[in-house]
Amino acid sequence: MTIVDLIAAPFAYPFMVRAVLAAAVVGATCAVVGTYVVLQGMAFFGDALAHSILPGVAVGYLVHRGNRGPILLWALGTAIVAALGIGAVSRRGRFKEDTAIGIVFAGMFALGIALISTVRGYAVDLTHFLFGNVLSVSTTDLGLTTGIGGLVVLTVVLFYKEFLIVSFDPTFAATLRLRTGLFRYLLLLLIAVTVVIALKAVGVALVLAMLITPPATAYLLTRRMARMMALAAVLGILSGVVGLYLSFYAGIASGAAIVLVATALFLLALLSPPRRHLLARRQ
């Protein structure tokens, strides 16, 4: 087979075309939102949200009797509740945010496990949410993922300056009379929504990697926020597409393959010659 044949072969299957498009959308969305997660040290928050959606997944499964289509909507609702709950506990309970995250995360995760334990045979279906199955993305799933992902990225672009100021200079934001609390909650919601749309591609167990790894790689290559976000999006898309090719030809799980490619790109940047890091600092 020629290189052209190797590249074109997967696209002979409609499910692969949908999978590649979905992986690209998820990779870009996770990377854009994940830039704030990396720069603000919110990795624990992203991981907590990924696991806190378990009750929504379980309730959706119970209500719709195993129909996995509407489950993402239940997961989305649960993620939003968890994000708002973490914000409320940290603000009103006078706790640090990591304490609030731990409380909400543990409670939601325990509730999810309790609900799952009441359903016989559910553990088999649960593996799709734990490890992802982007190859099963339907046309409806692709449209929903693209629409929500586009809305998330558009929100980040529209409020780029506000998010930047509120995230890194709250004092200056207060002098500008920006509603810091509102933008803080909005950012938490965007992370929650991004976690949910990534479920189909990489699953609960691996979604944190797509939020963290491409932005962390971009951070090694540039220090300017806008460039970092754009580069992270490119790396996220590249990880998704190359990961699916790896999955197609090597016969390994698609979600794991996507994350492995993202990790390999990070290691390449990390181990690159010092001159490149000096260039990143100058940028």
Secondary structure, 3 states (H helix, E strand, C coil): CCHHHHHHHHHHCHHHHHHHHHHHHHHHHHHHHHHHHHHCCCHHHHHHHHHHCHHHHHHHHHHCCCCCCCHHHHHHHHHHHHHHHHHHHHHHCCCCHHHHHHHHHHHHHHHHHHHHCCCCCHHHHHHHHHHCCHHHCCHHHHHHHHHHHHHHHHHHHHCHHHHHHHHHCHHHHHHCCCCHHHHHHHHHHHHHHHHHHCHHHHCCCCHHHHHHHHHHHHHHHCCCHHHHHHHHHHHHHHHHHHHHHHHHHHCCCHHHHHHHHHHHHHHHHHCCCHHHHHHHHHC
